[in-house]
Amino acid sequence: REKPVVLCRINNYFCVSLQGGVDDEVTLTAYITIALLEIPLPVTHSVVRNALFCLETAADQKENHVYTKALLAYAFALAGKTDKRKTLLDSLEKQSVKEDGSVHWQRPGKQPEVDLPYYRYRAPSAEVEMTAYVLLAYLTSQPAPSQEELSFASRITKWITGQQNPNGGFSSTQ
């Protein structure tokens, strides 16, 4: 018989910059759960089931960092937990930055970027990553994203593509 595993108790030895600047067990658990679901392990697998239980408990906390919420939304989307996914996406939409027909997320307390005519501002990689996780959460819907979700996702995509460097890539912490 398998021993139950609670991923929320894993010690975190990763560099904080690899986690969007968030250093906590919930974020690490969300990363691991996403990886397991993308393998794909079924949601009935004991490790995945325990991890999802832990994440569901953590998702109910109001003080979750926006980066953590983005990861949680994607994890719940992969797991087919539509109510949790929708709740997080609704919360994330309220925290979004909407400008020039695009949508993205940024870290709380961030200084506004300088608007210079000869310089095109590119967001820090953590902001590109968290915005990309939200996009994945919107597009990973069962059975399929609604027309409204696809429309919102296209606005997210517009912002992400605007962050590409001249070679077509992105800055990254990964």
Solvent accessible surface area in square Angstrom, and as a share of the most:
residue,aa,sasa,rsa
1,R,283,1.03
2,E,112,0.50
3,K,170,0.72
4,P,102,0.64
5,V,59,0.34
6,V,75,0.43
7,L,12,0.06
8,C,20,0.12
9,R,191,0.70
10,I,57,0.29
11,N,98,0.50
12,N,39,0.20
13,Y,188,0.71
14,F,117,0.49
15,C,76,0.46
16,V,58,0.33
17,S,57,0.37
18,L,66,0.33
19,Q,3,0.01
20,G,2,0.02
21,G,52,0.50
22,V,11,0.06
23,D,87,0.45
24,D,55,0.29
25,E,74,0.33
26,V,27,0.16
27,T,0,0.00
28,L,6,0.03
29,T,0,0.00
30,A,0,0.00
31,Y,44,0.17
32,I,48,0.24
33,T,0,0.00
34,I,12,0.06
35,A,55,0.43
36,L,31,0.15
37,L,14,0.07
38,E,95,0.43
39,I,113,0.57
40,P,106,0.67
41,L,45,0.22
42,P,76,0.48
43,V,60,0.34
44,T,98,0.57
45,H,57,0.26
46,S,21,0.14
47,V,29,0.17
48,V,0,0.00
49,R,128,0.47
50,N,30,0.15
51,A,0,0.00
52,L,5,0.03
53,F,150,0.62
54,C,14,0.09
55,L,0,0.00
56,E,44,0.20
57,T,79,0.46
58,A,5,0.04
59,A,17,0.13
60,D,95,0.49
61,Q,84,0.37
62,K,183,0.77
63,E,136,0.61
64,N,21,0.11
65,H,59,0.26
66,V,4,0.02
67,Y,1,0.00
68,T,2,0.01
69,K,23,0.10
70,A,0,0.00
71,L,0,0.00
72,L,0,0.00
73,A,0,0.00
74,Y,13,0.05
75,A,0,0.00
76,F,0,0.00
77,A,3,0.02
78,L,41,0.20
79,A,13,0.10
80,G,29,0.28
81,K,68,0.29
82,T,62,0.36
83,D,116,0.60
84,K,50,0.21
85,R,11,0.04
86,K,116,0.49
87,T,89,0.52
88,L,9,0.05
89,L,7,0.03
90,D,60,0.31
91,S,33,0.22
92,L,0,0.00
93,E,64,0.29
94,K,173,0.73
95,Q,82,0.36
96,S,20,0.13
97,V,38,0.22
98,K,100,0.42
99,E,77,0.34
100,D,129,0.67
101,G,45,0.43
102,S,8,0.05
103,V,0,0.00
104,H,10,0.04
105,W,1,0.00
106,Q,58,0.26
107,R,86,0.31
108,P,94,0.59
109,G,76,0.73
110,K,45,0.19
111,Q,140,0.62
112,P,115,0.72
113,E,72,0.32
114,V,100,0.57
115,D,141,0.73
116,L,64,0.32
117,P,132,0.83
118,Y,178,0.68
119,Y,119,0.45
120,R,130,0.48
121,Y,62,0.23
122,R,83,0.30
123,A,6,0.05
124,P,45,0.28
125,S,15,0.10
126,A,9,0.07
127,E,0,0.00
128,V,13,0.08
129,E,23,0.10
130,M,1,0.00
131,T,0,0.00
132,A,33,0.25
133,Y,45,0.17
134,V,0,0.00
135,L,26,0.13
136,L,73,0.36
137,A,0,0.00
138,Y,14,0.05
139,L,77,0.39
140,T,33,0.19
141,S,20,0.13
142,Q,101,0.45
143,P,139,0.88
144,A,66,0.51
145,P,33,0.21
146,S,54,0.35
147,Q,144,0.64
148,E,140,0.63
149,E,34,0.15
150,L,75,0.37
151,S,61,0.39
152,F,22,0.09
153,A,4,0.03
154,S,66,0.43
155,R,81,0.30
156,I,0,0.00
157,T,55,0.32
158,K,109,0.46
159,W,22,0.08
160,I,20,0.10
161,T,70,0.41
162,G,20,0.19
163,Q,17,0.08
164,Q,66,0.29
165,N,51,0.26
166,P,129,0.81
167,N,144,0.74
168,G,38,0.37
169,G,29,0.28
170,F,80,0.33
171,S,73,0.47
172,S,67,0.43
173,T,40,0.23
174,Q,139,0.62
